[in-house]
Amino acid sequence: MLERLANRRKSAQAMAMKARIVINCAKGLANRGVAAKLGVSEAMIGKWRRNGPLDGSVLVGMSYTV
């Protein structure tokens, strides 16, 4: 589901970015690697790691169309 959300053109850009962060963190990449790959700051990645589990459950309940 996260892969589909991250790659959908109609997904809100912020939601798609959050899904990409979750996917890449789940692959075991360090904050620096995820940030470089996605073109965002390490602070953004750190924020998501601190805000809870990066297994996709952080996205549950957020408004999006799949």
C-alpha positions as CSV (number, residue, x, y, z in Angstrom):
1,M,0.0,0.0,0.0
2,L,2.8,2.5,0.8
3,E,4.5,1.8,-2.5
4,R,1.2,2.5,-4.3
5,L,0.6,5.7,-2.3
6,A,4.1,6.9,-2.8
7,N,3.9,6.5,-6.6
8,R,0.4,7.7,-7.3
9,R,0.2,10.9,-9.2
10,K,-3.1,12.0,-7.5
11,S,-1.7,11.6,-3.9
12,A,-1.1,14.8,-2.1
13,Q,2.6,15.6,-2.5
14,A,3.1,15.8,1.3
15,M,1.5,12.4,1.8
16,A,3.5,10.9,-1.0
17,M,6.7,12.2,0.5
18,K,5.8,10.8,3.9
19,A,5.2,7.4,2.3
20,R,8.6,7.6,0.6
21,I,10.3,8.4,3.9
22,V,8.6,5.5,5.6
23,I,9.6,3.1,2.7
24,N,13.2,4.2,2.7
25,C,13.6,4.1,6.5
26,A,12.1,0.6,6.5
27,K,14.8,-0.4,4.1
28,G,17.3,0.4,6.7
29,L,18.8,3.6,5.2
30,A,20.3,6.1,7.6
31,N,18.7,9.6,7.9
32,R,21.5,11.0,5.7
33,G,20.9,8.4,3.0
34,V,17.1,8.9,3.0
35,A,17.5,12.7,2.9
36,A,20.0,12.6,0.0
37,K,17.9,10.1,-2.0
38,L,14.7,12.2,-1.5
39,G,16.2,15.7,-1.6
40,V,15.0,16.7,1.8
41,S,16.7,17.7,5.0
42,E,18.0,15.2,7.5
43,A,15.9,17.1,10.1
44,M,12.7,16.1,8.2
45,I,13.7,12.4,8.3
46,G,14.6,12.7,12.0
47,K,11.2,14.2,12.7
48,W,9.5,11.2,11.2
49,R,11.7,8.7,13.0
50,R,10.9,10.5,16.3
51,N,7.2,10.7,15.7
52,G,6.5,7.1,15.8
53,P,6.9,3.7,14.1
54,L,7.9,3.9,10.5
55,D,6.0,0.8,9.4
56,G,3.2,2.8,7.7
57,S,1.0,3.0,10.8
58,V,1.9,6.7,11.1
59,L,0.0,7.3,7.9
60,V,-3.2,5.5,9.0
61,G,-6.1,8.0,9.4
62,M,-4.5,10.7,7.2
63,S,-6.7,11.9,4.4
64,Y,-5.8,10.6,1.0
65,T,-7.3,9.0,-2.0
66,V,-6.1,5.6,-3.2
